[in-house]
């Protein structure tokens, strides 16, 4: 092909070649996966940020992995979802957006390695040097490790893409579902020798340092566990290290499959699918594996879920809804009787007696509300409320009797509650201890200091 400069700012993505029957299942799968990635990773970050018990270096460093997963998928998956629903000829992308997508993609992959490397260092210090762990892994060290992980990735990726941006472009078709460095420099008709050399060096240095640090770290951890005879410490170390190693292997295998398929052009569609799964699979599994294996995260989640279940008890919500429905239905009724409430105070049943319309529906709601309300109360107040309700519905009760019953219902329950609850043995013991503090101290008899008489 003859070399010439085109430098178009509008590029075309080839995307996935899918049929009409597979379009919507793939779209739904990617959409649900993306929603799960956002909810799970953001939820883990918020949980670690809000729970003081999780303000430990291990969890704070894991937040970097969750943020990286959200960042990497947020600029990739929505674009892929949009391209699935449009024909291939309409899958256009601006050049600067493509560069930003390529930068985010490579930052995601590089950050995954660097963050897992600093997490491995944290596990090494915690297991091999536990007495000095709090001194070494202080707040400053956590900040330094975090800045180093993101800073190294940023510099490496920035150099990688700066070498690509300098090239002139003579093509517009990107043979990939999203933009990356290789797709961008393939648009050029100039020599890309420097790009290939730096790209290969970048990959070798990153993978060798990542794999080498993981092997060295786990070799020392294994040696420390073998020399240590504490079973509890070894089991805890095995549990935390297995979680970290599992995350690393998932990320490494996903990347290796993608790199391998680049060498086989005949498997282009499989390469595209693996490129998407390289972002989706680790982002989905990281919070699940870490959340299930970490006892502290699991405990905090259980406490939050139990608290929400207690706050959203079924009877309390239904009781409030029935009470609102019961009151709202009485508002719409016409009043034509004498404006005299035959009770000691106003309540719904007394007000309904002033109505000259059909109140059968109100009675049904009233019965349902009374049953729901009595089901959520103690047995003693349940019988009092039932007796008060019957006195309203039975015509033999005079207004004076109803007033007496309603007053007793309001007065007896708070009067009997402290008496009945004070029968509890633990409460009685606490009352005795409290009262004993206010008793005057016993007067001690004077002790005789005279010398005893010896017979």
C-alpha positions as CSV (number, residue, x, y, z in Angstrom):
1,X,0.0,0.0,0.0
2,X,1.3,3.5,-0.9
3,X,2.2,5.6,2.1
4,X,0.1,8.7,2.6
5,X,-1.3,10.8,5.4
6,X,-5.0,10.8,6.2
7,X,-5.3,11.6,9.9
8,X,-9.1,11.4,10.1
9,X,-10.6,12.2,13.5
10,X,-13.5,9.8,12.9
11,X,-12.7,6.1,13.3
12,X,-14.8,3.0,12.8
13,X,-14.9,0.1,15.2
14,X,-15.3,-3.3,13.8
15,X,-16.8,-4.6,17.0
16,X,-18.3,-8.0,17.6
17,X,-19.8,-9.9,14.6
18,X,-22.9,-11.3,16.2
19,X,-26.2,-12.5,14.6
20,X,-29.6,-11.0,15.3
21,X,-30.6,-13.9,17.5
22,X,-27.5,-13.6,19.7
23,X,-27.6,-9.8,19.9
24,X,-30.0,-9.4,22.9
25,X,-28.7,-12.3,25.0
26,X,-25.1,-10.9,24.7
27,X,-26.4,-7.4,25.4
28,X,-28.3,-8.6,28.6
29,X,-25.3,-10.6,29.8
30,X,-22.9,-7.7,29.4
31,X,-25.4,-5.3,31.0
32,X,-26.0,-7.4,34.0
33,X,-22.2,-8.1,34.4
34,X,-21.5,-4.3,34.3
35,X,-24.2,-3.6,36.8
36,X,-22.9,-6.3,39.1
37,X,-19.3,-4.9,38.7
38,X,-20.5,-1.4,39.7
39,X,-22.6,-2.5,42.7
40,X,-20.2,-5.0,44.1
41,X,-17.0,-3.0,43.8
42,X,-18.5,0.3,44.8
43,X,-20.3,-1.4,47.7
44,X,-17.0,-2.9,48.9
45,X,-15.3,0.5,48.7
46,X,-18.1,2.2,50.7
47,X,-18.1,-0.6,53.2
48,X,-14.4,-0.4,53.8
49,X,-14.6,3.4,54.0
50,X,-17.4,3.5,56.5
51,X,-16.5,0.6,58.8
52,X,-13.7,1.5,61.1
53,X,-12.9,-2.1,61.8
54,X,-11.9,-2.4,58.1
55,X,-9.5,0.5,58.2
56,X,-6.5,-1.9,57.8
57,X,-3.8,-1.9,55.1
58,X,-5.0,-5.1,53.5
59,X,-8.5,-3.7,52.9
60,X,-7.4,-0.2,52.0
61,X,-5.0,-1.6,49.4
62,X,-7.8,-3.8,48.0
63,X,-9.9,-0.6,47.5
64,X,-7.4,0.2,44.7
65,X,-8.3,-3.0,42.9
66,X,-12.1,-2.2,43.1
67,X,-11.6,1.3,41.9
68,X,-9.4,0.0,39.0
69,X,-12.1,-2.5,38.1
70,X,-14.8,0.2,38.0
71,X,-12.6,2.6,36.0
72,X,-11.6,-0.1,33.5
73,X,-15.1,-1.3,32.8
74,X,-16.9,2.1,32.9
75,X,-15.2,3.4,29.7
76,X,-15.3,0.0,27.9
77,X,-18.6,-1.9,28.6
78,X,-21.1,1.0,27.9
79,X,-19.4,1.6,24.6
80,X,-19.5,-2.1,23.6
81,X,-23.2,-2.2,24.7
82,X,-24.0,0.7,22.5
83,X,-22.2,-0.8,19.5
84,X,-24.1,-4.1,19.8
85,X,-27.4,-2.4,19.1
86,X,-26.3,-0.5,16.0
87,X,-25.1,-1.9,12.6
88,X,-21.4,-2.2,11.9
89,X,-21.4,0.8,9.6
90,X,-22.6,3.1,12.4
91,X,-20.0,2.1,15.0
92,X,-18.1,5.3,14.8
93,X,-15.8,6.8,17.5
94,X,-13.8,10.0,17.7
95,X,-10.0,9.7,17.7
96,X,-9.5,11.4,21.0
97,X,-12.2,9.2,22.6
98,X,-10.4,6.2,21.2
99,X,-7.1,7.4,22.7
100,X,-8.8,7.9,26.1
101,X,-10.3,4.4,25.9
102,X,-6.9,2.9,25.0
103,X,-5.3,4.7,27.9
104,X,-7.9,3.5,30.3
105,X,-7.7,-0.1,29.0
106,X,-3.9,-0.3,29.5
107,X,-4.1,1.5,32.8
108,X,-6.6,-1.2,33.9
109,X,-4.3,-4.0,33.0
110,X,-1.1,-2.4,34.4
111,X,-2.8,-1.3,37.6
112,X,-4.0,-4.9,38.2
113,X,-0.4,-6.1,38.3
114,X,1.0,-3.2,40.4
115,X,-1.8,-3.3,42.9
116,X,-1.6,-7.0,43.4
117,X,2.2,-6.6,43.8
118,X,1.8,-4.2,46.7
119,X,-0.9,-6.4,48.2
120,X,1.6,-9.3,48.1
121,X,4.1,-7.1,50.0
122,X,1.4,-6.4,52.6
123,X,0.8,-10.1,53.1
124,X,4.5,-10.8,53.3
125,X,5.0,-8.2,56.1
126,X,1.9,-9.5,58.0
127,X,3.0,-13.1,58.0
128,X,6.8,-13.0,58.0
129,X,7.2,-10.0,60.3
130,X,3.9,-9.7,62.4
131,X,5.5,-8.0,65.4
132,X,6.5,-5.0,63.3
133,X,3.5,-5.0,60.9
134,X,1.8,-2.0,62.5
135,X,5.1,-0.1,62.4
136,X,6.0,-0.9,58.8
137,X,2.5,-0.8,57.3
138,X,1.4,2.6,58.8
139,X,-0.7,5.2,57.0
140,X,2.3,6.8,55.2
141,X,3.4,3.4,53.9
142,X,-0.1,2.6,52.6
143,X,-0.2,6.0,50.8
144,X,3.3,5.5,49.4
145,X,2.4,2.0,48.0
146,X,-0.8,3.3,46.5
147,X,0.8,6.3,44.8
148,X,3.7,4.1,43.6
149,X,1.3,1.5,42.1
150,X,-0.8,4.1,40.2
151,X,2.2,6.3,39.4
152,X,4.3,3.6,37.8
153,X,1.3,2.4,35.7
154,X,0.5,6.0,34.6
155,X,4.1,6.7,33.5
156,X,4.5,3.4,31.6
157,X,1.1,3.7,29.8
158,X,1.7,7.4,29.1
159,X,5.0,6.6,27.3
160,X,3.3,3.8,25.4
161,X,0.6,5.9,24.0
162,X,2.7,9.0,23.4
163,X,4.8,6.9,21.0
164,X,1.6,5.9,19.2
165,X,0.0,9.4,19.0
166,X,3.1,10.8,17.2
167,X,2.3,8.6,14.2
168,X,0.3,9.8,11.2
169,X,-2.7,7.7,10.3
170,X,-3.7,6.5,6.9
171,X,-6.5,4.0,8.0
172,X,-9.7,4.4,9.9
173,X,-10.9,0.8,10.7
174,X,-10.1,-0.6,14.2
175,X,-10.3,-4.4,14.1
176,X,-11.2,-4.7,17.7
177,X,-14.3,-4.3,19.9
178,X,-12.6,-1.3,21.6
179,X,-9.5,0.8,21.2
180,X,-6.1,-0.2,22.5
181,X,-2.5,0.7,21.7
182,X,-2.0,-2.1,19.1
183,X,-5.2,-1.1,17.3
184,X,-4.1,2.6,17.2
185,X,-0.6,2.1,15.8
186,X,-1.9,-0.3,13.2
187,X,-3.8,2.7,11.6
188,X,-0.4,4.2,10.7
189,X,1.5,3.5,7.5
190,X,4.8,4.7,9.0
191,X,7.4,2.5,10.7
192,X,6.2,1.2,14.1
193,X,9.5,-0.4,15.1
194,X,10.0,1.8,18.2
195,X,6.4,1.1,19.3
196,X,7.0,-2.7,19.0
197,X,10.3,-2.5,20.9
198,X,8.8,-0.4,23.7
199,X,5.6,-2.5,23.8
200,X,7.5,-5.7,24.1
201,X,9.9,-4.3,26.7
202,X,6.9,-2.9,28.6
203,X,5.2,-6.3,28.6
204,X,8.3,-8.2,29.6
205,X,9.2,-5.8,32.4
206,X,5.7,-5.7,33.8
207,X,5.1,-9.5,33.7
208,X,8.5,-10.5,34.9
209,X,8.4,-8.0,37.9
210,X,4.9,-9.1,38.7
211,X,5.4,-12.8,38.5
212,X,8.8,-12.6,40.1
213,X,7.6,-10.6,43.1
214,X,4.6,-12.9,43.6
215,X,6.9,-16.0,43.5
216,X,9.5,-14.5,45.8
217,X,6.9,-13.3,48.3
218,X,5.0,-16.6,48.5
219,X,8.2,-18.5,48.7
220,X,9.2,-16.5,51.8
221,X,5.6,-16.9,53.2
222,X,5.7,-20.6,52.7
223,X,9.1,-20.9,54.4
224,X,7.8,-18.9,57.3
225,X,4.7,-21.1,57.6
226,X,6.8,-24.3,57.5
227,X,9.1,-23.1,60.3
228,X,6.2,-21.8,62.4
229,X,4.4,-24.5,64.4
230,X,1.3,-22.4,65.1
231,X,-1.6,-24.1,63.3
232,X,-4.0,-21.1,63.8
233,X,-1.4,-18.7,62.3
234,X,-0.7,-21.0,59.4
235,X,-4.4,-21.5,58.6
236,X,-5.0,-17.7,58.7
237,X,-2.0,-17.1,56.4
238,X,-3.2,-19.8,54.0
239,X,-6.7,-18.3,53.9
240,X,-5.6,-14.7,53.2
241,X,-2.8,-15.8,50.7
242,X,-5.1,-18.1,48.8
243,X,-7.5,-15.2,48.2
244,X,-4.8,-13.0,46.9
245,X,-3.3,-15.7,44.8
246,X,-6.7,-16.6,43.3
247,X,-7.2,-13.0,42.2
248,X,-3.7,-12.9,40.7
249,X,-4.2,-16.1,38.7
250,X,-7.6,-15.0,37.3
251,X,-6.0,-11.8,36.1
252,X,-2.9,-13.5,34.7
253,X,-4.8,-16.3,32.9
254,X,-7.2,-13.8,31.3
255,X,-4.3,-11.7,30.1
256,X,-2.3,-14.7,28.8
257,X,-5.3,-15.9,26.8
258,X,-5.7,-12.5,25.2
259,X,-1.9,-12.2,24.3
260,X,-1.9,-15.8,22.9
261,X,-4.9,-15.2,20.7
262,X,-3.2,-12.1,19.2
263,X,-0.7,-14.5,17.5
264,X,-3.5,-16.4,15.7
265,X,-5.4,-14.2,13.2
266,X,-7.8,-17.0,12.3
267,X,-9.3,-16.7,15.8
268,X,-10.1,-13.0,15.6
269,X,-13.6,-13.4,17.0
270,X,-12.4,-15.4,19.9
271,X,-9.8,-12.7,20.5
272,X,-12.5,-10.0,20.6
273,X,-14.5,-12.0,23.1
274,X,-11.5,-12.7,25.3
275,X,-10.6,-9.0,25.2
276,X,-14.0,-8.1,26.7
277,X,-13.9,-10.9,29.2
278,X,-10.4,-9.7,30.3
279,X,-12.1,-6.7,31.7
280,X,-15.4,-8.2,32.8
281,X,-14.3,-11.5,34.5
282,X,-11.8,-10.1,37.0
283,X,-14.0,-7.2,37.8
284,X,-16.9,-9.5,38.6
285,X,-14.9,-12.1,40.6
286,X,-12.6,-9.9,42.6
287,X,-15.2,-8.6,45.0
288,X,-16.9,-11.9,45.3
289,X,-13.8,-13.9,46.1
290,X,-12.4,-11.3,48.5
291,X,-15.8,-10.7,50.1
292,X,-16.5,-14.4,50.7
293,X,-13.0,-15.3,52.0
294,X,-12.5,-12.2,54.2
295,X,-14.1,-12.9,57.6
296,X,-14.1,-9.2,58.6
297,X,-15.9,-8.1,55.4
298,X,-18.3,-11.0,55.7
299,X,-19.0,-10.1,59.3
300,X,-19.7,-6.4,58.5
301,X,-22.0,-7.3,55.7
302,X,-23.9,-9.7,57.9
303,X,-24.3,-7.0,60.6
304,X,-25.6,-4.5,58.1
305,X,-28.1,-7.0,56.5
306,X,-29.3,-8.1,60.0
307,X,-29.8,-4.4,61.0
308,X,-31.8,-3.7,57.9
309,X,-33.9,-6.8,58.4
310,X,-34.7,-5.7,62.0
311,X,-35.5,-2.1,60.8
312,X,-37.8,-3.4,58.1
313,X,-39.8,-5.8,60.1
314,X,-43.0,-6.9,58.2
315,X,-45.5,-6.1,60.9
316,X,-44.2,-2.5,61.4
317,X,-44.5,-1.6,57.7
318,X,-47.9,-3.1,57.3
319,X,-49.1,-1.5,60.5
320,X,-48.2,2.0,59.2
321,X,-49.7,1.3,55.8
322,X,-53.0,0.1,57.3
323,X,-53.1,3.0,59.7
324,X,-52.7,5.5,56.8
325,X,-55.3,3.6,54.7
326,X,-57.7,3.5,57.6
327,X,-57.4,7.2,58.2
328,X,-57.5,8.2,54.6
329,X,-60.7,6.2,53.9
330,X,-62.5,8.1,56.8
331,X,-61.6,11.5,55.3
332,X,-63.7,11.0,52.2
333,X,-66.9,10.1,54.1
334,X,-69.8,12.6,54.4
335,X,-70.8,13.7,57.9
336,X,-74.5,14.5,58.5
337,X,-75.1,13.5,62.1
338,X,-74.9,15.6,65.2
339,X,-71.4,17.0,65.8
340,X,-71.0,15.2,69.1
341,X,-68.2,12.7,69.6
342,X,-69.4,10.3,72.3
343,X,-66.0,9.4,73.7
344,X,-63.4,10.8,76.1
345,X,-61.4,11.9,73.0
346,X,-61.5,11.7,69.3
347,X,-60.6,8.5,67.5
348,X,-61.5,7.0,64.1
349,X,-64.3,4.8,65.4
350,X,-66.0,7.7,67.2
351,X,-65.7,9.9,64.1
352,X,-67.2,7.2,61.9
353,X,-70.3,7.2,64.1
354,X,-71.1,10.7,62.7
355,X,-71.1,9.3,59.1
356,X,-74.5,8.8,57.4
357,X,-73.0,6.8,54.5
358,X,-72.0,3.1,54.0
359,X,-69.0,2.3,56.2
360,X,-68.7,-1.5,55.4
361,X,-65.3,-1.0,53.6
362,X,-64.1,1.1,56.5
363,X,-65.1,-1.7,58.9
364,X,-63.2,-4.3,56.9
365,X,-60.0,-2.1,56.9
366,X,-60.6,-1.4,60.6
367,X,-60.8,-5.1,61.4
368,X,-57.7,-5.8,59.4
369,X,-55.8,-3.0,61.1
370,X,-56.9,-4.1,64.5
371,X,-55.7,-7.7,63.8
372,X,-52.4,-6.5,62.4
373,X,-51.9,-4.1,65.3
374,X,-52.7,-6.7,67.9
375,X,-50.4,-9.2,66.3
376,X,-47.5,-6.8,66.9
377,X,-48.3,-6.1,70.6
378,X,-47.9,-8.0,73.8
379,X,-50.5,-10.4,75.0
380,X,-51.8,-8.2,77.8
381,X,-52.3,-5.2,75.6
382,X,-53.8,-7.5,72.8
383,X,-56.7,-8.5,75.1
384,X,-57.3,-5.0,76.2
385,X,-57.4,-3.6,72.7
386,X,-59.7,-6.5,71.6
387,X,-62.0,-5.7,74.5
388,X,-62.0,-2.0,73.6
389,X,-62.8,-2.8,70.0
390,X,-65.7,-5.1,70.9
391,X,-67.1,-2.4,73.1
392,X,-67.3,-0.1,70.1
393,X,-69.0,-2.7,67.9
394,X,-71.5,-4.1,70.3
395,X,-74.6,-1.9,70.7
396,X,-75.3,-3.0,74.3
397,X,-72.4,-0.9,75.6
398,X,-73.5,2.6,76.5
399,X,-71.3,5.6,75.7
400,X,-70.3,5.9,79.3
401,X,-69.1,2.2,79.3
402,X,-67.1,2.8,76.1
403,X,-65.5,5.8,77.7
404,X,-64.5,3.8,80.7
405,X,-63.1,1.0,78.6
406,X,-61.1,3.3,76.4
407,X,-59.6,5.1,79.4
408,X,-58.7,1.8,81.0
409,X,-57.1,0.7,77.7
410,X,-54.9,3.8,77.6
411,X,-54.1,3.8,81.3
412,X,-53.8,0.1,82.3
413,X,-51.2,-0.8,79.6
414,X,-48.5,1.7,80.6
415,X,-49.4,1.0,84.3
416,X,-48.9,-2.8,84.0
417,X,-45.8,-2.8,81.8
418,X,-43.2,-1.8,84.4
419,X,-44.9,-4.1,87.0
420,X,-44.9,-7.2,84.7
421,X,-41.4,-6.6,83.3
422,X,-40.1,-6.1,86.9
423,X,-40.9,-9.8,87.5
424,X,-37.9,-10.7,85.4
425,X,-35.1,-12.1,87.6
426,X,-32.3,-10.2,85.9
427,X,-34.2,-6.9,86.3
428,X,-34.9,-7.7,90.0
429,X,-31.3,-8.3,90.6
430,X,-30.3,-5.1,88.9
431,X,-32.9,-3.2,91.0
432,X,-31.5,-4.7,94.2
433,X,-28.0,-3.7,93.3
434,X,-29.1,-0.2,92.5
435,X,-31.0,0.2,95.8
436,X,-28.2,-1.2,97.8
437,X,-26.0,1.7,96.8
438,X,-28.3,4.2,98.5
439,X,-28.4,2.3,101.8
440,X,-26.4,3.9,104.7
441,X,-23.3,2.0,105.6
442,X,-23.6,-0.2,108.7
443,X,-22.1,1.3,111.9
444,X,-19.1,-0.7,112.9
445,X,-18.7,-1.7,116.5
446,X,-15.7,-0.2,118.2
447,X,-12.8,-2.6,118.4
448,X,-11.3,-3.0,121.9
449,X,-7.6,-2.2,121.9
450,X,-7.0,-3.4,125.5
451,X,-4.6,-6.2,126.0
452,X,-6.3,-9.5,126.4
453,X,-6.2,-11.2,129.7
454,X,-4.4,-14.5,129.8
455,X,-5.6,-17.1,132.3
